[in-house]
């Protein structure tokens, strides 16, 4: 059963990788970015991942973000992890 949690302005938090991917069809704005981060955290928790596991994934080398951007995103994910129920 899907939990119907939402951010301010009634923006649904994705609960599956498919729902996160579907966000690509929406314009990028603060709400969609916040929903994507919250969804990734919810999915990671449901799969038994820890905050350390998730931040390690964020900090891993990739071609999309440079090291400073990955560090910044890791900090945002950490803050969100600690503030989400």
C-alpha positions in Angstrom: 0.0 0.0 0.0 1.4 3.4 -1.0 1.8 6.0 1.7 0.3 9.2 0.6 2.8 11.7 2.0 3.2 15.0 0.3 5.4 18.1 0.5 4.1 21.6 0.7 1.9 22.6 -2.3 0.6 19.0 -2.5 3.6 17.7 -4.4 3.7 13.9 -4.0 6.8 12.2 -2.8 7.8 9.4 -5.2 7.8 5.9 -3.7 9.4 4.0 -6.5 12.3 4.4 -9.0 9.7 4.6 -11.8 8.0 7.6 -10.1 11.3 9.3 -9.7 12.0 8.7 -13.4 8.6 10.1 -14.2 9.6 13.4 -12.6 11.7 14.0 -15.7 8.5 14.9 -17.5 7.8 17.8 -15.1 9.5 21.1 -15.1 12.5 21.4 -12.8 11.6 23.5 -9.8 12.2 23.5 -6.0 9.2 21.2 -5.4 10.2 18.6 -7.9 13.8 18.6 -6.7 12.7 18.3 -3.0 10.2 15.5 -4.0 13.0 13.6 -5.8 15.4 13.8 -2.9 12.6 12.8 -0.4 11.7 9.9 -2.7 15.3 8.7 -3.0 15.5 8.8 0.8 12.3 6.9 1.3 13.3 4.2 -1.3 16.7 3.9 0.3 15.2 3.4 3.8 12.7 0.9 2.5 15.6 -1.1 1.0 17.4 -1.1 4.4 20.1 1.4 3.3 21.7 3.6 5.9 22.5 7.3 5.5 26.1 6.3 5.0 25.2 4.0 2.2 23.2 6.7 0.5 25.8 9.4 0.8 28.4 7.0 -0.5 26.3 6.6 -3.6 25.9 10.4 -4.0 29.6 10.9 -3.5 30.6 8.2 -6.0 32.4 9.5 -9.2 30.0 10.1 -12.1 29.9 12.1 -15.3 27.0 14.3 -14.2 28.4 16.2 -11.2 31.8 17.4 -10.2 33.3 16.7 -6.7 32.0 20.0 -5.2 28.5 19.4 -6.6 28.4 15.8 -5.2 29.6 17.1 -1.8 26.9 19.8 -1.8 24.2 17.3 -2.8 25.5 14.9 -0.1 25.0 17.6 2.5 21.5 18.3 1.3 20.6 14.6 1.4 22.0 14.3 4.9 19.9 17.3 6.1 16.8 15.9 4.4 17.4 12.4 5.9 17.6 13.8 9.4 14.5 16.0 9.0 12.2 13.5 7.3 10.2 11.1 9.6 
